[in-house]
Amino acid sequence: MDNSMPILLVPGLVSSPRIFAPVIPALWPFGPVTVANHIRDDNMGAIARRILAEAPPRFALAGHSMGGYIAFEIMRQSPERVAKLALINTQARPDTPEASTRRRGMIERARGGDYRGVLDELFPGFVHPSRQADASLRQLVYDMGADVGAEAFIRQQTAVMSRPDSRPTLAWIRCPTLVLTGDEDNTIPNALSSEMASGIPAAKLVILPNCGHLPQPEQPEACADALVDWLRN
């Protein structure tokens, strides 16, 4: 009997399928793997609706960073379709006024032709302090930025700024849930992962050592192990 479960992966802001490439081989034995396209709409509701229209009837859902915000919206719209949930380096809180102001500045720079400069600004917050000089990780961010493009980046930032507060709905999540983060995430501090894990019934919190905001390429084996354990149990 085939007990495989389709797996739907949702990348983060200015991220493409490349972000999940280091862990997909470990996930693939558990079921067909799909990476959602999250670059076509400028609000969370529309992004989630389009992803759901293209998704299998029931699936395991893993969202990274902005992908976690989308995962929360998917859970609001169709919780019965989500068999398992993984929230990777994300948070349940809405945007702060300070964060939105910074995003507007990045939008204006991207519109003005300084998209590459925006990627350079984002990079230090994406990786562990020990990886600041890692040329391969910086190139990954450039490559994913090219995959997404400036116009879609603007749509993504617009959606992120207007996302709702997901904290009130955490207690409604009843499927097996993994909350995964790095020990030094300078974009979304892991205290916010602890907050989510505390609010979701029976959620499992995993904090990866020597890891920043991009656990898939920074700590691929440990990240894959955590996701495999989530799929297996």
C-alpha positions as CSV (number, residue, x, y, z in Angstrom):
1,M,0.0,0.0,0.0
2,D,1.3,3.4,-0.9
3,N,1.5,5.7,2.2
4,S,3.3,8.5,0.5
5,M,2.3,12.1,1.2
6,P,2.7,14.9,-1.3
7,I,5.1,17.6,0.1
8,L,4.5,21.3,-0.6
9,L,7.5,23.6,0.0
10,V,7.0,27.4,0.1
11,P,10.2,29.5,-0.2
12,G,10.8,32.8,1.6
13,L,11.2,36.4,0.5
14,V,13.4,36.7,-2.6
15,S,13.9,32.9,-2.5
16,S,13.3,30.4,-5.3
17,P,13.3,26.6,-5.4
18,R,17.1,26.7,-5.0
19,I,16.7,27.3,-1.3
20,F,15.2,23.8,-0.8
21,A,17.6,22.0,-3.2
22,P,19.9,20.8,-0.4
23,V,17.1,19.0,1.4
24,I,14.8,17.8,-1.4
25,P,16.7,14.5,-1.9
26,A,16.0,13.5,1.7
27,L,12.3,14.4,1.4
28,W,11.6,12.8,-1.9
29,P,11.3,9.2,-0.7
30,F,8.3,10.3,1.4
31,G,6.2,11.6,-1.5
32,P,6.2,13.8,-4.5
33,V,7.8,17.2,-3.7
34,T,6.5,20.5,-5.1
35,V,7.9,24.0,-4.6
36,A,5.2,26.6,-4.7
37,N,5.3,29.6,-6.9
38,H,4.8,32.6,-4.6
39,I,5.8,35.5,-6.8
40,R,2.7,36.3,-8.8
41,D,0.4,38.2,-6.3
42,D,0.9,41.1,-3.9
43,N,-1.2,39.9,-0.9
44,M,-1.2,36.8,1.3
45,G,-4.8,35.8,0.6
46,A,-4.3,35.7,-3.2
47,I,-0.9,34.0,-2.9
48,A,-2.4,31.2,-0.8
49,R,-5.5,30.8,-3.0
50,R,-3.4,30.4,-6.1
51,I,-1.0,27.9,-4.4
52,L,-4.0,25.9,-3.1
53,A,-5.6,25.8,-6.6
54,E,-2.3,24.2,-7.9
55,A,-1.6,22.0,-4.9
56,P,-2.5,18.3,-4.3
57,P,-5.8,17.6,-2.5
58,R,-3.9,16.9,0.8
59,F,-0.2,17.5,1.6
60,A,2.5,18.1,4.1
61,L,3.3,21.8,4.1
62,A,6.6,23.5,4.9
63,G,7.0,27.2,4.7
64,H,10.3,29.1,5.1
65,S,10.3,32.7,6.3
66,M,7.8,34.5,4.1
67,G,6.7,31.0,3.2
68,G,5.6,30.6,6.8
69,Y,3.4,33.6,6.5
70,I,1.8,32.0,3.4
71,A,1.5,28.7,5.3
72,F,-0.5,30.4,8.0
73,E,-2.8,31.8,5.3
74,I,-3.2,28.4,3.8
75,M,-4.1,27.1,7.2
76,R,-6.8,29.8,7.5
77,Q,-8.2,29.0,4.1
78,S,-8.0,25.2,4.0
79,P,-6.8,23.6,7.2
80,E,-8.3,20.3,6.3
81,R,-5.9,19.9,3.3
82,V,-2.8,20.2,5.5
83,A,-1.7,16.9,7.0
84,K,1.5,18.2,8.5
85,L,3.0,21.6,9.0
86,A,6.6,22.8,9.2
87,L,7.4,26.4,10.0
88,I,11.0,27.2,9.2
89,N,12.7,30.4,10.4
90,T,9.4,32.3,10.4
91,Q,7.1,34.1,12.9
92,A,3.4,34.5,13.6
93,R,3.5,38.3,14.3
94,P,2.5,41.0,11.8
95,D,5.0,43.4,10.4
96,T,6.2,46.1,12.8
97,P,6.1,49.8,11.7
98,E,9.9,49.8,11.6
99,A,10.1,46.7,9.4
100,S,7.5,48.1,7.0
101,T,9.4,51.4,6.7
102,R,12.5,49.5,5.8
103,R,10.6,47.4,3.3
104,R,9.2,50.6,1.6
105,G,12.8,51.8,1.3
106,M,13.9,48.5,-0.4
107,I,10.9,48.7,-2.7
108,E,11.9,52.2,-3.8
109,R,15.5,51.1,-4.4
110,A,14.4,48.1,-6.4
111,R,12.1,50.3,-8.5
112,G,15.0,52.7,-9.0
113,G,17.3,50.0,-10.3
114,D,19.3,49.1,-7.2
115,Y,17.9,45.6,-6.7
116,R,21.3,44.1,-6.4
117,G,22.1,46.6,-3.7
118,V,19.0,45.5,-1.8
119,L,20.2,41.9,-2.0
120,D,23.5,43.0,-0.5
121,E,21.7,44.8,2.3
122,L,19.6,41.7,3.1
123,F,22.5,39.2,3.0
124,P,24.0,39.9,6.5
125,G,20.7,39.1,8.1
126,F,20.3,35.9,6.1
127,V,23.3,34.0,7.3
128,H,25.0,33.0,10.5
129,P,27.7,35.6,11.6
130,S,30.4,33.0,10.8
131,R,29.2,32.8,7.2
132,Q,29.3,36.5,6.3
133,A,32.2,36.0,4.0
134,D,30.8,32.8,2.4
135,A,30.9,33.5,-1.3
136,S,28.8,30.5,-2.2
137,L,25.9,31.6,0.1
138,R,26.1,35.2,-1.3
139,Q,26.0,33.8,-4.8
140,L,22.9,31.7,-3.9
141,V,21.2,34.9,-2.7
142,Y,22.1,36.6,-6.0
143,D,20.9,33.7,-8.0
144,M,17.6,33.4,-6.2
145,G,17.2,37.2,-6.5
146,A,17.6,36.8,-10.3
147,D,15.0,34.0,-10.3
148,V,12.5,36.2,-8.5
149,G,13.3,39.5,-10.2
150,A,12.7,43.0,-9.0
151,E,9.0,43.3,-9.9
152,A,8.1,40.1,-8.0
153,F,10.2,41.2,-5.1
154,I,8.1,44.3,-4.9
155,R,4.9,42.2,-4.9
156,Q,6.4,40.0,-2.2
157,Q,7.3,42.9,0.1
158,T,3.9,44.4,-0.4
159,A,2.3,41.2,0.7
160,V,4.6,40.8,3.7
161,M,3.8,44.3,4.9
162,S,0.1,43.7,5.0
163,R,0.1,40.2,6.5
164,P,-2.3,39.5,9.4
165,D,-1.3,38.6,12.9
166,S,-1.3,34.8,13.1
167,R,-0.9,34.5,16.8
168,P,-4.6,34.3,17.6
169,T,-5.0,31.3,15.3
170,L,-2.0,29.2,16.6
171,A,-4.2,27.2,19.0
172,W,-6.4,26.2,16.1
173,I,-3.5,24.2,14.4
174,R,-4.1,20.6,15.2
175,C,-1.9,18.8,12.6
176,P,1.6,17.6,13.6
177,T,3.8,20.7,13.5
178,L,7.5,21.3,13.4
179,V,9.0,24.7,14.3
180,L,12.5,24.9,13.0
181,T,15.0,27.7,13.4
182,G,18.7,28.6,13.7
183,D,20.5,29.6,16.9
184,E,21.5,33.0,15.4
185,D,18.8,34.1,13.0
186,N,19.4,37.8,12.6
187,T,16.3,38.3,10.4
188,I,13.7,36.5,12.6
189,P,15.0,35.8,16.1
190,N,14.4,32.3,17.4
191,A,12.5,33.7,20.3
192,L,9.7,34.1,17.9
193,S,9.9,30.4,16.9
194,S,9.7,29.5,20.6
195,E,6.6,31.7,20.8
196,M,4.9,29.8,17.9
197,A,5.9,26.4,19.3
198,S,4.4,27.4,22.7
199,G,1.1,28.5,21.0
200,I,0.6,25.4,18.7
201,P,-0.6,22.3,20.5
202,A,2.1,19.6,20.6
203,A,4.4,21.5,18.3
204,K,8.0,20.3,18.2
205,L,10.7,23.1,18.4
206,V,14.1,22.4,16.8
207,I,16.9,25.0,17.0
208,L,19.9,24.2,14.8
209,P,23.3,25.2,16.1
210,N,25.7,27.4,14.0
211,C,22.8,28.4,11.8
212,G,21.2,31.7,10.6
213,H,18.1,32.4,8.6
214,L,18.8,29.9,5.8
215,P,19.1,26.5,7.4
216,Q,18.7,24.5,4.1
217,P,22.0,25.6,2.7
218,E,23.7,26.6,6.0
219,Q,23.1,23.3,7.8
220,P,21.7,21.0,5.1
221,E,22.1,17.7,7.0
222,A,20.7,18.9,10.3
223,C,17.8,20.6,8.5
224,A,17.0,17.5,6.4
225,D,17.2,15.3,9.5
226,A,14.6,17.5,11.2
227,L,12.3,17.5,8.2
228,V,12.6,13.8,7.8
229,D,11.7,13.2,11.4
230,W,8.7,15.5,10.9
231,L,7.6,13.5,7.9
232,R,8.2,10.1,9.5
233,N,6.4,10.7,12.8
